[in-house]
Amino acid sequence: MIRRLFLKLSRRRRLQQDMETEFAFHREMAAAGGNPIPLGNTTFIQEQAFDVWRFNGVENLWRDLVYAVRGLRKSPGFVLTALLSLGLGIGVNTAMFSLAVEFLLSEPSVRDAKSLVYVRQGGNSHMLPPTIEALRHSGVFEDVAGENEESYINFNNGSETRRAFAVQATKNYFTALGVPVQQGRWWNETDANEVAVLHPHFWRTRLGGDPAIVGKTIRLDGRPYTVLGILPENYRSLIGYGYSPDVFVPQYIEGTILAAYARVKPGMTLGQLNAAMPAVGQRLDLEFPSQHELNKLIRATPVSGFARLEKEKDALTVSIFFLILLVIVGLVLLIACVNVAGLLLARASVRRREIAIRLALGASRARLLQQLLAESLLLSLAGAAIGLLLALGVAKAAAAIPLPIPMPIRLQIEPDWRVASYAALIAAFSAIACGLMPAWQSLKESISAGMHRERKLRIRRILVTAQIAVSFIVLTTAALFLQNLLRASSLGPGFDIRRTVRAEVNLPPGVYRDGRIINAYANRALEELRAIPGIESAAAARIVPFTDSTTFATDLTFPDNGPKQRAQFNWNAVTPDYFRAMDITLLKGRSFAAQDNGGSKVVIVNEEFARRYLGKREPVGATFLWTEDKAPYRIVGVAHATKNMTIGEDARAQLYEPLAQIKNDRPRLQFVIRSATPPAAQLAAIRQALRQVEPAAGLEVETMFSAIGFAFLPSQVGAALMGSIGVLGLLLAIIGLYGVLAYSVARRTREIGVRMAIGASPMDVSGMVLREFAQLLITGIAIGLAIALFVTRPLSMFFVPGLSASDPASFAAVIAILGLTGFLAALGPVRRALRVDPLQCLRYE
Amino acid sequence: MAKSTSPTLLQGTLDLLILHSLGRGPLHGYAIAQTIHLLSGEVLKVEEGSLYPALYRLELDGAISAAWGLSENNRKAKYYEITRRGRKLIAEQHETWDRLSTAVDRVLARQPR
């Protein structure tokens, strides 16, 4: 096969000439032998011999494409409409695909990601550094490195201190993972502790893109760090999802737990590796008997590709969301293809004679079909090219929108082979989807010339009905997501976000080592904050809902209720004023007081906690034991519930402790400040007050409204994406509807003229067109409704509780929108029908 | 069209005849036609219109190879030579032909009942 190809290619140029020489020789010999014209039809023989050596399929295709270009050049209007439809259709598909691929399947910037695995101990995401060291020396892996990807470090640029997102990594991080750098180098095991590698975004925005930064010193957490290198522009972190930390530093907080990444030995499969894990766990047991439970379950999972997604629970929801998006944009492409098919169908009648002649001359049907398809293939390819450009622009713009989330997420949208092949695939699909039926139709027509017109109109009607049905589904999805956004916005987080400010303080960990110092700082800061004019109340808290959360799954024992109970709740530790500052109503009992500082342990719970774990008993005054703790905890109050991480979440049990009661040794603290005046005007004063208390602390001060704005993000993103796709789908479907009605009116011009001549009123004429319109629309909507009721059902997993996927309001809105826009599209053809001049028609006859 | 005096070749036998005629060494196109003509006792006449397409096909199949050389009268001519694959093909086709001709003989030897 390959030899034949090679022969064909190598001889291609000389073939013609060789053949002529050979035949000339033959003729000469024959003439010498007494036979003057031995070869007969030389050209024919040459053609025959030639055919054997030629790439017939390819060469015919090429000829067809050239012919198609020539044909298309003559009708620029048609080409423009078709290209616009296909370009938009293919464009949104490719854009969505490249976003999905980047978000879900991007490969982290490491050497040979395939041989890298993520190791979990007992299902925990992170493990202690000594455990990682033990894994390194277990002999099972080539190497093991660890990173804590969500550390905060204070960066001082000389004038102010701000929080930066840091990755704390082990000393062998670079050698084990092979992360590329754009400038400078990584650290290795011999480097000092105070070295840093920067993300290019941090380098550009915080350090002004200083070209000579490598080798210079920056201040992190008050200490001087030498900059060793800068990551490449398209750096993709191991965590994925576009997370791009600001700086990489060697582990600087002792005892920080790390996510373990291991390089698998060459030739070892994941199955073999995981089979070796129990033995590793047993060895760990000897070294760390206290981790016995965890060591029983050590598992390695891939860091990229589908295999990674399978192992992550959250990824499933996101994957399904992207899948639904891809289906929806696929439907939009279908609508676009139907439009182009309709146009091609109209064009086909122009070429009827040409096709009939060629068939009569003996062209095979397959050849003609190929030639007709060449046109739609060409359109699709050009559409795909436009679409690809469009997609990259759209996806890049979408990825560049700064998301209101408390994390640096930057997607690196780049064209790659996956995106290109996807675009090629859907281009091929749309070439067939929009070309095959019209091409086949025009072949059939040329044979039976009689009934073609009626049949063509019927086909276009069916197409438009399908288009309306599909756009109904697309629009319903959009409407449901919009409805979801409305509901989510009205649900509210359970605390006041209009008059509150959130301040996050990252204290230098070297100085603020224990709870006593940190609590003293908190009290001083609160005093300063309360002294600001216009501030009503201020409180400190370990957690401000939505920006962070801590969930406990533990055993609680209620002495008056016998055995211990498995309980799961969201935990927080706050100062007494927290409920007042956040405007969270206390339903029963009291708030915390200054004397609640650990003497006897007290907690405040929400109603859900009381309902679940206390049943009908009176919560205030009830006591319980918390796992091994000997001292009982007493419930002193019941608070109104707040949401914790998402607006749409189900009711969760919540438990608050006084900040003074816990071992508060984390140098990261949050403040909530309630202002009588608009909070945005207080930000500067609050920043000033906090800086005064501890100048070395990293500060993030923002209104609560902007701090938790991201909680509405999923519903906003859903509504924005689905909404714009819905509008696009509607637009394309309406163009299709308009096209069919206009065609139908044009075809019936004479009929309308005759009707008018024998006394039909304008009402009758417009009624005629509108009846046809109503028929198409109602059938389309009915089919769409029936399908949509089924297919939108899985969407409910993305909606706030209480919003059903068959929400009647959304469906009614879609029917109204389709009806109205459809009616507007019908007005043009109606007017054209009314303008028909009966006299002219009759004269024409 | 076919004159009764010069019988037309059966489909598929031309390849065998060409390969066979190349058995003794490389020949150019004209010589191949001549050889077949002579060897058949001047009965078979290979039409040039089928000879050359067949040669080109056989070359592409790898049964023969072609090279430019000088003819007996010092002209540039394309010489065809049988390849290893071609020799294998001869053996196969020869057997097929034997079976076919025996079968035809057998049919003709008997009268239909």
HADDOCK unambig.tbl for C-alpha pairs under 7 A between the chains (distance, minus, plus):
assign (segid A and resid 4 and name CA) (segid B and resid 60 and name CA) 6.19 0.50 0.50
assign (segid A and resid 22 and name CA) (segid B and resid 77 and name CA) 6.36 0.50 0.50
assign (segid A and resid 22 and name CA) (segid B and resid 78 and name CA) 6.35 0.50 0.50
assign (segid A and resid 25 and name CA) (segid B and resid 77 and name CA) 6.57 0.50 0.50
assign (segid A and resid 26 and name CA) (segid B and resid 30 and name CA) 5.61 0.50 0.50
assign (segid A and resid 39 and name CA) (segid B and resid 48 and name CA) 5.67 0.50 0.50
assign (segid A and resid 39 and name CA) (segid B and resid 49 and name CA) 6.67 0.50 0.50
assign (segid A and resid 45 and name CA) (segid B and resid 49 and name CA) 5.37 0.50 0.50
assign (segid A and resid 48 and name CA) (segid B and resid 53 and name CA) 6.09 0.50 0.50
assign (segid A and resid 49 and name CA) (segid B and resid 52 and name CA) 6.51 0.50 0.50
assign (segid A and resid 49 and name CA) (segid B and resid 53 and name CA) 4.20 0.50 0.50
assign (segid A and resid 49 and name CA) (segid B and resid 56 and name CA) 6.12 0.50 0.50
assign (segid A and resid 52 and name CA) (segid B and resid 57 and name CA) 6.22 0.50 0.50
